[in-house]
């Protein structure tokens, strides 16, 4: 049972990475035609409509409980707009592979710090030398990936 949860989480995480890369490229190409903030507005609007429809049919939570949630977590909405904006800027200036590589490293460092300090109600996890070495290897990987002869 626990292995099934791990595999499901791993598959979802892999798909998230693929979806993020595709969305970043699609948004960047669309923004070249209609504008960066126009693309962000369109993407967020379409996402809202789709999510609202899904919530109406299969949502199991309750918006009534929002009063008991930490208000800081409502920043997820503005962060979504900032993510779309910064991903498009990165991809347009660096190209998809280099930008997504830098994004992945920043995500890993941020997530590691969140876990290391137990921020935002996360379970504390040590951020030792092996994780620092792993990040260093990823940085080296990006340099090798972009290295031209």
C-alpha positions in Angstrom: 0.0 0.0 0.0 2.8 2.4 0.9 4.7 1.6 -2.3 1.5 2.4 -4.3 1.4 5.9 -2.7 5.1 6.4 -3.5 4.6 5.4 -7.1 1.6 7.6 -7.5 3.4 10.5 -6.0 6.4 9.8 -8.3 4.3 9.6 -11.4 2.4 12.8 -10.4 5.8 14.6 -9.8 7.2 13.5 -13.2 4.0 14.6 -14.9 4.2 18.0 -13.1 7.7 18.5 -14.5 6.6 17.6 -18.0 3.5 19.8 -17.7 5.6 22.7 -16.3 8.1 22.5 -19.2 5.3 22.4 -21.8 3.4 25.2 -20.2 6.5 27.4 -20.0 7.3 26.9 -23.7 3.7 27.3 -24.8 3.2 30.4 -22.7 6.5 31.9 -23.9 5.6 31.3 -27.6 2.1 32.8 -27.1 3.5 35.8 -25.2 5.6 36.6 -28.3 2.3 37.1 -30.2 -0.1 38.6 -27.7 2.1 39.9 -24.8 3.5 38.6 -21.6 0.7 39.9 -19.2 -2.0 39.2 -21.8 -0.8 35.5 -21.9 -0.6 35.4 -18.1 -4.2 36.7 -17.9 -5.5 34.2 -20.5 -3.7 31.2 -19.0 -4.9 32.0 -15.5 -8.4 32.7 -16.7 -8.6 29.4 -18.7 -7.1 27.6 -15.7 -9.7 29.1 -13.3 -12.6 28.1 -15.5 -11.3 24.5 -15.9 -10.6 24.2 -12.2 -14.0 25.6 -11.3 -15.7 23.1 -13.5 -13.7 20.2 -12.0 -14.4 21.4 -8.5 -18.1 21.5 -9.2 -18.1 17.9 -10.3 -15.5 16.1 -8.2 -14.5 18.6 -5.5 -14.6 17.1 -2.0 -13.5 20.0 0.2 -15.3 23.0 1.5 -14.7 26.7 0.9 -16.4 27.3 4.3 -13.2 26.1 6.0 -11.1 28.9 4.6 -11.4 30.9 7.8 -9.4 28.2 9.6 -6.6 28.3 7.1 -3.4 30.3 7.6 -3.9 33.5 5.5 -0.3 33.3 4.3 -1.3 30.3 2.2 -3.6 32.5 0.1 -0.5 33.9 -1.5 -0.6 30.8 -3.7 -2.7 32.8 -6.2 -0.3 35.7 -6.7 2.6 33.3 -6.7 0.9 31.5 -9.6 1.0 34.7 -11.6 4.6 35.4 -10.6 5.6 31.8 -11.6 4.1 32.1 -15.1 5.7 35.5 -15.6 9.2 34.4 -14.4 9.1 31.1 -16.3 8.2 33.0 -19.5 11.0 35.5 -18.9 13.5 32.8 -18.2 12.6 30.7 -21.2 12.6 33.7 -23.5 16.1 34.7 -22.4 17.8 31.4 -21.7 15.9 28.8 -23.8 13.8 26.0 -22.4 16.4 23.6 -21.2 18.7 26.0 -19.4 15.8 27.9 -17.8 14.0 24.8 -16.6 17.3 23.5 -15.2 17.9 26.6 -13.2 14.2 26.5 -12.1 14.6 22.9 -10.9 17.7 23.8 -8.9 16.0 26.8 -7.3 13.0 24.6 -6.5 15.2 21.9 -4.9 17.1 24.4 -2.8 13.9 26.2 -1.7 12.2 22.9 -0.9 15.2 21.7 1.0 15.3 24.9 3.1 11.6 24.7 3.8 12.1 21.1 5.1 15.3 21.9 6.9 13.6 24.6 8.9 10.2 23.0 9.1 8.6 26.1 7.5 4.9 26.4 6.6 3.9 23.4 8.8 6.3 21.1 6.9 7.9 18.1 8.6 11.5 18.9 9.5 14.1 17.0 7.5 17.9 17.3 7.7 19.6 19.2 4.9 23.0 17.6 5.2 26.2 17.4 3.1 24.8 14.8 0.8 21.9 17.1 -0.3 24.3 20.0 -0.7 26.5 17.8 -2.8 23.5 16.7 -4.9 22.7 20.3 -5.7 26.3 21.0 -6.6 26.2 18.0 -9.0 23.0 19.4 -10.6 24.7 22.8 -11.0 27.6 21.1 -12.6 25.2 19.2 -14.9 23.7 22.4 -16.2 27.1 23.7 -17.0 28.1 20.5 -18.8 24.7 20.6 -20.6 25.3 24.1 -21.9 29.0 23.6 -22.6 29.9 24.2 -26.2 33.1 23.0 -27.8 
